[in-house]
Amino acid sequence: MQPHIRAYKQTDKDACLQAFISNVPQFFTEAEIAYFSNFLDYFQQIIANNKTYYYVVIINDTLVGCGGFGDKDGTDTITLAWGLIHNKYHKKGLGELLLQHRLNEIKHIYPTKPIYIDTTQHTFGFFEKFGFTTTKITHDYYEKGMHRYDMVYHQQ
């Protein structure tokens, strides 16, 4: 069956957490598990403001990934948020599918805004393939050996 993307629901939380944990420690730190869990809890409160959007990727009724975007702190700064694919489903084009979905949604809602992301040395190359450029690198930001890459995408 083909993957499809739909809006996140609170009942997706456990599966999203399992997908996240499958990417620790290579792509996320142990400490970020709690941050991500809190984001999912908080998301239900902020969804009403129509400025934060979160999606899940489903294959055969199985949640295999999640990711979103939002207007960071109501500042008109559009950022990608917590995008990930369960490690069992890496290298199958699902990350591209999810990123393209988010970029298309952003273009529809915020057609002239640049899009920001912070990521690591392990995934910045993925975002470069889609036109993101690195604006800053902070070594050992997330933890020792896990560097932060600040990136931006300018919509055309």
Backbone as JSON, one array per atom type, in Angstrom:
{
  "sequence": "MQPHIRAYKQTDKDACLQAFISNVPQFFTEAEIAYFSNFLDYFQQIIANNKTYYYVVIINDTLVGCGGFGDKDGTDTITLAWGLIHNKYHKKGLGELLLQHRLNEIKHIYPTKPIYIDTTQHTFGFFEKFGFTTTKITHDYYEKGMHRYDMVYHQQ",
  "N": [[0.83, -1.19, 0.0], [0.4, 2.28, -0.64], [2.14, 4.97, 0.96], [0.55, 7.4, 3.06], [-0.24, 10.73, 4.14], [-1.45, 12.34, 6.97], [-3.18, 14.58, 9.23], [-1.84, 14.96, 12.51], [-3.02, 13.2, 15.39], [-3.98, 13.06, 18.84], [-4.01, 10.41, 19.66], [-1.93, 9.34, 18.26], [0.38, 9.69, 19.64], [1.98, 7.74, 21.14], [3.0, 6.04, 19.11], [4.42, 7.91, 17.61], [6.36, 8.62, 19.5], [7.69, 6.14, 19.71], [8.76, 5.96, 17.13], [10.46, 8.15, 17.23], [12.24, 7.38, 19.34], [13.45, 5.25, 18.09], [15.35, 6.48, 16.61], [17.32, 7.38, 18.28], [20.55, 6.89, 19.49], [21.51, 8.08, 17.17], [20.35, 10.19, 15.58], [18.94, 11.83, 17.3], [19.18, 13.02, 20.69], [19.21, 11.35, 23.88], [18.11, 12.99, 25.85], [16.36, 14.54, 24.37], [14.07, 13.06, 24.02], [12.19, 13.55, 26.07], [11.66, 16.26, 25.53], [10.46, 16.08, 23.01], [8.2, 14.51, 23.63], [6.89, 16.29, 25.35], [6.39, 18.34, 23.51], [4.5, 17.04, 21.86], [2.41, 16.74, 23.69], [1.88, 19.45, 24.29], [1.22, 20.34, 21.79], [-1.49, 19.79, 21.28], [-2.68, 21.85, 22.66], [-1.8, 24.12, 21.32], [-2.68, 23.86, 18.74], [-5.08, 25.05, 18.22], [-4.54, 27.67, 17.61], [-3.99, 27.78, 14.97], [-1.44, 28.06, 13.91], [0.46, 26.19, 14.11], [1.35, 23.11, 12.75], [1.09, 19.62, 12.41], [1.98, 16.41, 11.23], [1.46, 12.96, 10.29], [3.0, 10.05, 8.88], [1.68, 7.32, 7.28], [1.7, 3.86, 6.68], [0.02, 1.1, 5.54], [-1.76, 1.18, 7.79], [0.08, 1.61, 9.8], [1.93, 3.81, 11.72], [4.69, 5.49, 10.58], [6.26, 7.71, 10.57], [6.68, 11.24, 11.36], [6.12, 14.79, 11.43], [6.3, 18.38, 11.34], [5.45, 21.89, 11.17], [5.66, 25.36, 12.01], [4.68, 28.67, 13.08], [7.0, 30.16, 14.67], [6.71, 30.96, 17.96], [4.81, 32.92, 17.37], [6.0, 34.83, 15.76], [6.1, 35.15, 13.05], [8.13, 33.68, 11.99], [8.86, 30.96, 10.23], [9.25, 27.64, 10.97], [10.52, 24.33, 10.55], [9.47, 21.43, 12.32], [10.41, 18.83, 14.41], [10.75, 16.56, 12.51], [10.74, 13.25, 11.4], [11.48, 9.82, 10.57], [10.67, 6.49, 11.34], [13.35, 4.35, 12.19], [13.38, 1.83, 10.95], [12.27, 2.31, 8.53], [13.87, 3.95, 7.05], [15.55, 5.35, 4.17], [13.7, 4.87, 2.14], [12.4, 6.82, 0.81], [10.5, 8.1, 2.31], [11.08, 10.19, 4.07], [11.61, 12.22, 2.26], [9.06, 12.42, 1.1], [7.55, 13.32, 3.33], [8.88, 15.75, 3.92], [8.46, 17.17, 1.52], [5.69, 17.35, 1.55], [5.32, 19.02, 3.79], [6.7, 21.34, 2.92], [5.08, 22.04, 0.73], [2.65, 22.6, 2.04], [3.44, 24.77, 3.6], [4.09, 26.61, 1.58], [1.57, 27.08, 0.61], [0.24, 28.26, 2.83], [2.01, 30.2, 3.87], [3.25, 31.83, 1.66], [5.44, 33.53, 1.03], [7.34, 33.46, 2.97], [10.56, 32.78, 4.4], [11.88, 29.55, 5.3], [12.9, 27.93, 8.18], [15.21, 25.71, 9.81], [16.68, 23.76, 12.41], [19.16, 21.36, 12.56], [21.21, 18.38, 12.51], [24.67, 17.37, 11.95], [24.32, 14.97, 10.79], [22.07, 15.02, 9.2], [21.94, 17.36, 7.71], [22.76, 17.34, 5.04], [20.69, 16.04, 3.71], [18.68, 18.01, 3.77], [19.94, 19.99, 2.3], [19.78, 18.96, -0.29], [17.25, 19.7, -0.99], [17.3, 22.4, -1.25], [17.84, 23.92, 1.02], [20.03, 26.04, 2.83], [23.0, 26.25, 4.76], [23.35, 28.36, 7.52], [24.64, 28.69, 9.89], [26.85, 26.95, 12.08], [27.0, 25.18, 15.04], [29.13, 23.72, 17.12], [28.95, 20.76, 19.1], [26.43, 21.32, 20.17], [23.92, 20.0, 20.81], [24.77, 17.81, 22.25], [27.97, 16.53, 23.28], [29.75, 16.03, 20.37], [27.47, 16.11, 18.78], [26.43, 18.19, 16.53], [24.9, 21.36, 15.81], [23.17, 22.5, 12.99], [22.1, 25.35, 11.58], [19.7, 26.21, 9.25], [18.28, 27.57, 6.2], [15.55, 28.01, 3.95], [14.66, 29.54, 1.05], [11.71, 30.49, -0.32], [10.48, 30.38, -3.66]],
  "CA": [[0.0, 0.0, 0.0], [1.13, 3.54, -0.71], [2.1, 5.79, 2.18], [-0.24, 8.62, 3.01], [0.03, 11.68, 5.22], [-2.65, 12.96, 7.53], [-2.93, 15.4, 10.4], [-1.56, 14.28, 13.77], [-4.06, 13.12, 16.41], [-3.4, 12.72, 20.14], [-3.85, 8.95, 19.74], [-0.69, 8.99, 17.56], [1.54, 10.04, 20.45], [2.87, 6.62, 21.47], [3.69, 5.6, 17.9], [5.41, 8.95, 17.29], [7.46, 8.46, 20.45], [8.46, 4.96, 19.33], [9.54, 6.32, 15.94], [11.53, 9.04, 17.71], [13.21, 6.59, 20.1], [14.2, 4.41, 17.14], [16.4, 7.32, 16.02], [18.25, 7.75, 19.35], [21.23, 8.18, 19.61], [22.13, 8.54, 15.93], [19.82, 11.45, 15.07], [18.44, 12.63, 18.42], [19.79, 12.65, 21.96], [18.33, 10.77, 24.9], [17.42, 14.09, 26.52], [15.33, 15.09, 23.5], [12.84, 12.27, 24.1], [11.25, 14.29, 26.92], [11.27, 17.48, 24.81], [9.52, 15.68, 21.96], [6.97, 14.11, 24.31], [6.24, 17.53, 25.8], [5.88, 19.0, 22.31], [3.27, 16.37, 21.44], [1.37, 17.11, 24.66], [1.61, 20.87, 24.13], [0.67, 20.55, 20.46], [-2.94, 19.81, 21.36], [-3.09, 23.16, 23.15], [-1.47, 25.2, 20.39], [-3.28, 23.64, 17.43], [-6.22, 25.96, 18.06], [-4.11, 28.97, 17.1], [-3.8, 27.63, 13.53], [-0.12, 28.48, 13.51], [1.33, 25.03, 14.21], [0.78, 22.0, 12.0], [1.89, 18.42, 12.59], [1.46, 15.36, 10.37], [2.03, 11.63, 10.43], [3.1, 9.24, 7.68], [1.07, 6.03, 7.56], [1.76, 2.78, 5.68], [-0.74, -0.08, 5.99], [-2.26, 1.45, 9.15], [1.2, 1.74, 10.73], [2.57, 5.12, 11.73], [6.12, 5.29, 10.33], [6.98, 8.97, 10.67], [5.91, 12.41, 11.75], [6.83, 16.05, 11.3], [5.42, 19.51, 11.15], [6.02, 23.22, 11.04], [4.86, 26.36, 12.69], [5.08, 30.07, 13.22], [7.69, 30.08, 15.96], [6.38, 31.94, 18.99], [3.99, 33.99, 16.83], [6.88, 35.88, 15.25], [6.15, 35.03, 11.59], [9.31, 32.9, 11.62], [8.34, 29.64, 9.94], [10.27, 26.63, 11.23], [10.16, 22.92, 10.53], [9.49, 20.92, 13.68], [10.43, 17.41, 14.76], [10.51, 15.66, 11.4], [11.5, 12.0, 11.54], [10.93, 8.56, 10.07], [11.13, 5.35, 12.13], [14.59, 3.88, 11.55], [13.12, 0.65, 10.1], [11.74, 2.77, 7.24], [14.8, 4.88, 6.4], [16.03, 5.07, 2.8], [12.59, 4.43, 1.3], [11.77, 8.0, 0.23], [9.44, 8.63, 3.17], [11.52, 11.49, 4.57], [11.37, 13.16, 1.16], [7.61, 12.59, 1.0], [7.11, 14.15, 4.44], [9.41, 17.1, 3.75], [7.77, 17.81, 0.4], [4.34, 17.69, 2.02], [5.42, 20.19, 4.66], [7.04, 22.51, 2.1], [3.89, 22.41, -0.04], [1.7, 23.23, 2.95], [3.98, 26.1, 3.96], [3.94, 27.48, 0.4], [0.15, 27.44, 0.52], [-0.16, 29.1, 3.96], [2.98, 31.3, 4.04], [3.95, 31.72, 0.37], [6.63, 34.38, 0.85], [8.2, 33.39, 4.15], [11.63, 31.79, 4.43], [11.62, 28.43, 6.19], [14.1, 27.65, 8.96], [15.32, 24.44, 10.53], [17.97, 23.4, 12.98], [19.34, 19.92, 12.41], [22.56, 17.95, 12.89], [25.61, 17.03, 10.88], [23.88, 13.71, 10.19], [20.93, 15.2, 8.29], [21.94, 18.62, 6.96], [22.89, 17.04, 3.61], [19.34, 15.74, 3.22], [17.98, 19.27, 3.54], [20.62, 20.69, 1.2], [19.24, 18.44, -1.55], [15.97, 20.36, -1.27], [17.49, 23.84, -1.39], [18.19, 24.59, 2.27], [21.44, 26.42, 2.95], [23.46, 26.38, 6.14], [23.67, 29.73, 7.91], [25.47, 28.68, 11.11], [27.13, 25.64, 12.67], [27.4, 25.27, 16.44], [29.67, 22.42, 17.51], [28.58, 20.19, 20.4], [25.25, 22.03, 20.66], [22.93, 19.1, 21.41], [25.62, 17.12, 23.22], [29.32, 16.4, 22.7], [29.75, 15.27, 19.12], [26.22, 16.32, 18.05], [26.51, 19.6, 16.16], [23.68, 21.99, 15.3], [23.24, 23.22, 11.72], [20.96, 26.22, 11.31], [19.53, 26.26, 7.8], [17.15, 28.34, 5.71], [15.05, 27.72, 2.62], [13.95, 30.72, 0.53], [10.69, 30.11, -1.3], [10.57, 31.11, -4.92]],
  "C": [[0.88, 1.25, 0.0], [1.07, 4.28, 0.62], [1.16, 6.97, 1.98], [0.06, 9.45, 4.25], [-1.29, 12.27, 5.66], [-2.24, 13.79, 8.74], [-2.72, 14.52, 11.64], [-2.79, 14.32, 14.67], [-3.39, 12.69, 17.72], [-3.17, 11.22, 20.29], [-2.6, 8.47, 19.01], [0.54, 9.13, 18.44], [2.49, 8.87, 20.69], [3.65, 6.14, 20.25], [4.72, 6.63, 17.45], [6.61, 8.85, 18.22], [8.32, 7.24, 20.1], [9.31, 5.23, 18.09], [10.72, 7.21, 16.34], [12.63, 8.23, 18.39], [14.04, 5.69, 19.18], [15.36, 5.17, 16.5], [17.4, 7.87, 17.04], [19.27, 6.62, 19.45], [21.76, 8.74, 18.3], [21.66, 9.93, 15.5], [19.28, 12.37, 16.15], [19.14, 12.15, 19.69], [18.74, 12.05, 22.89], [17.48, 11.86, 25.57], [16.27, 14.65, 25.68], [14.03, 14.28, 23.52], [11.79, 13.01, 24.92], [10.77, 15.56, 26.23], [10.22, 17.16, 23.75], [8.17, 15.28, 22.56], [6.19, 15.34, 24.78], [5.65, 18.31, 24.63], [4.56, 18.37, 21.89], [2.12, 16.67, 22.39], [0.93, 18.55, 24.45], [0.92, 21.15, 22.8], [-0.85, 20.63, 20.5], [-3.46, 21.15, 21.85], [-2.86, 24.25, 22.12], [-2.11, 25.02, 19.01], [-4.41, 24.63, 17.17], [-5.8, 27.31, 17.48], [-3.86, 28.95, 15.59], [-2.44, 28.12, 13.05], [0.9, 27.35, 13.64], [0.62, 23.84, 13.58], [1.69, 20.79, 12.2], [1.19, 17.27, 11.88], [2.11, 14.03, 10.72], [2.03, 10.94, 9.07], [2.62, 7.83, 8.05], [1.3, 5.1, 6.37], [1.02, 1.59, 6.26], [-1.2, 0.06, 7.45], [-1.18, 1.52, 10.22], [1.81, 3.13, 10.61], [4.08, 4.9, 11.61], [6.92, 6.58, 10.42], [6.06, 10.11, 11.05], [6.77, 13.66, 11.55], [5.86, 17.18, 11.03], [6.17, 20.79, 10.94], [5.14, 24.19, 11.8], [5.46, 27.74, 12.62], [5.68, 30.17, 14.62], [7.33, 31.25, 16.85], [5.57, 33.12, 18.46], [4.78, 35.13, 16.22], [6.94, 35.94, 13.73], [7.45, 34.41, 11.12], [8.86, 31.46, 11.46], [9.46, 28.61, 10.09], [9.68, 25.23, 11.05], [10.31, 22.38, 11.94], [9.46, 19.39, 13.7], [10.05, 16.49, 13.61], [11.36, 14.41, 11.53], [10.73, 10.83, 10.95], [11.5, 7.45, 10.95], [12.33, 4.72, 11.42], [14.41, 2.63, 10.7], [12.67, 1.05, 8.69], [12.63, 3.81, 6.56], [15.15, 4.39, 5.0], [14.95, 4.5, 1.89], [11.83, 5.6, 0.67], [10.71, 8.63, 1.11], [9.81, 9.98, 3.77], [11.31, 12.57, 3.51], [9.89, 13.46, 1.03], [7.11, 13.53, 2.09], [7.62, 15.58, 4.3], [8.67, 17.83, 2.64], [6.35, 18.2, 0.79], [4.37, 18.95, 2.88], [5.76, 21.44, 3.86], [5.84, 22.97, 1.28], [2.85, 23.11, 0.83], [2.16, 24.64, 3.34], [3.81, 27.06, 2.79], [2.5, 27.95, 0.26], [-0.24, 28.46, 1.6], [0.7, 30.35, 4.09], [3.83, 31.41, 2.77], [5.23, 32.54, 0.22], [7.64, 34.26, 1.97], [9.37, 32.42, 3.94], [11.31, 30.73, 5.48], [12.94, 28.06, 6.87], [14.03, 26.25, 9.57], [16.66, 24.42, 11.25], [18.02, 21.89, 12.99], [20.77, 19.58, 12.8], [23.41, 17.68, 11.67], [25.18, 15.74, 10.17], [22.79, 13.9, 9.15], [20.97, 16.49, 7.47], [22.04, 18.37, 5.47], [21.56, 16.69, 2.96], [18.62, 17.03, 2.87], [18.64, 20.1, 2.44], [20.09, 20.24, -0.15], [17.95, 19.13, -1.97], [16.08, 21.88, -1.3], [17.74, 24.59, -0.1], [19.68, 24.91, 2.26], [21.79, 26.63, 4.42], [23.85, 27.83, 6.42], [24.6, 29.78, 9.12], [25.66, 27.23, 11.56], [27.61, 25.88, 14.09], [27.84, 23.88, 16.89], [29.23, 22.05, 18.92], [27.34, 20.86, 21.0], [24.3, 21.1, 21.42], [23.56, 18.25, 22.5], [26.99, 16.99, 22.55], [29.25, 15.49, 21.47], [28.49, 15.41, 18.29], [26.09, 17.82, 17.78], [25.18, 20.09, 15.58], [24.0, 22.74, 14.0], [21.96, 24.03, 11.58], [20.89, 26.41, 9.8], [18.3, 27.08, 7.45], [16.83, 27.93, 4.28], [14.27, 28.95, 2.17], [13.0, 30.27, -0.55], [10.81, 30.99, -2.53], [9.21, 31.4, -5.49]]
}
